[in-house]
Amino acid sequence: MLSRNAHQQVIFLKDVGGGQSLLGCSNCLDFEMCGGLHLPAGAVDSCLAHCTCQTASDIAACDVVCQKRPSEFVKRVQEVRSFDLNNVPKAKKRSLPLLGNYVPLLHGKGVRKHKEQMDYLAIPMSRALIGRGSKTRARTAKELIEVTGIRPRLGWILSGTDDDGPIERIWGLDHLPRILQDMSNAGVVFATTPNYSLYADVPRHDNLHAMKRIAWMWYFMQQAGISTALHINGRTDRDFERWAEFVRRQPAVQAVAFEFTTGAEPILDRERYIRRLEAFSAAVGRKLSLVMRGSSAIAAELRPFFHKVTSIDSTAYQRSIHRRQAVVDDVGRVRWQPVVTTSMNQVAALFKNNDLIQRASVDRDSIRMASPQRSLDFSRSSEERVEVSPGHMDADYESPQIHLFPQ
């Protein structure tokens, strides 16, 4: 990785698409697959310039997929059966749930009474796991209710967008197909694949490795009985072209996922990725559903290009734990006002209010259904207790390299 100071120049690492690729790209054996990098003038002459290992100890400690570590590079390529997406078998087609425009995401606990107050509830995929190392297993339906405090009417949705530690740990799990099957048995009806990061300050082979892992995880999850959205993470136009080629070969792909909350969030990047998603949709040749994390305004821009756009949103939860109440002003805008709560029952009522208004705000036609001066219902009994706190992930985030495929 680049040093902390170098990240101030991150704009020079972002592929802008089109034009002449880096000088070193033309001689690369993986050019056709990668498509080359198109960086601002004077950035670097090859993606291998992003390798900063100087000593043997640097190399030993590095976990980047890089050709400058030949033996490890071969192992990482074999780990995913090459960077080519073509050799992922065709997966089973699963029924796609009828998701609305909005699904709330919880990182911690919600209403402890376990009332069925919503059709679907999303949680980070790592929250559906318990244990460490070889003892890791999927939570049961009862445990999912206990860990979130809410029992959705129609099932759970797992979000694969998370910090690197939790999702890297998922890739390294023993008995992954069985664990995924247990998730399905517990009531998980839909998921997005883990969003393995495509870093800008590493050789491109690390990006290609991450993309192949996403493709394999989609296949494993589909085979396990979970209807899964393929997270089309990419840095370049060519990355999205490859995802379109993959989806055309996989009829089981009915939904894709994307997130605008990190690297694609800045305004210039946002427009670039909207364009890439539009081109991706056109190249696929059939209408897909899109599950996204990010601004509802972006969702509105993308709706013409997808059959359905669903936002997985943690705003209602995050605002509730910070004691902010959603209200709608006279022109239909959502405002967040500080409130004081004296019991966890009141926090439960606050979350219910915030979820209702956030749901309405995503669907702009129904925003006025929420009263501008909505009062919180603090009349819950003491048994309807709530615990709202940031989710605590397991500390065992090591990601051993394992063989997921039969030898």
Buried (B, 14 or more C-beta within 10 A) or exposed (E): BBEEEBEEEEBBBBBBBEEEBBEBBEEBEBBEBBBBBBBEEEBBEBBBEBBBBEEEEEBEEBEBBBBEBEEBBEEBBEBBEBBBBEEBEEBEEBEBBEBBBBBBBBBBBBBBBBBEBBBBBBBBBBBBBBEEEEEBBBBBBEBBBEBBBBBBEBBBBBBBBBEBBBBBBBBBBEEBEEBBBBBBEBBBBBBBBBBBBBBBBBBBBBBBBBBBBBBBBBBBBBBBBBBBBBBBBBBBBBBBBBBBBBBEEBEBBBBBBBBBEEBBBBEEBBEBBBEBBBBBBEBBEEEBBBBBBBBBEBBEBBEEBBBBBBBBBBBBBBBBBEBBBBBBEEEEEBEBEEBEBEEBBBBBBBBBBBBBBBBBBBBEEEBEEBEBEBEBEBEBEEEBBBEBEEBEBBEEBEBEEEEBEEE
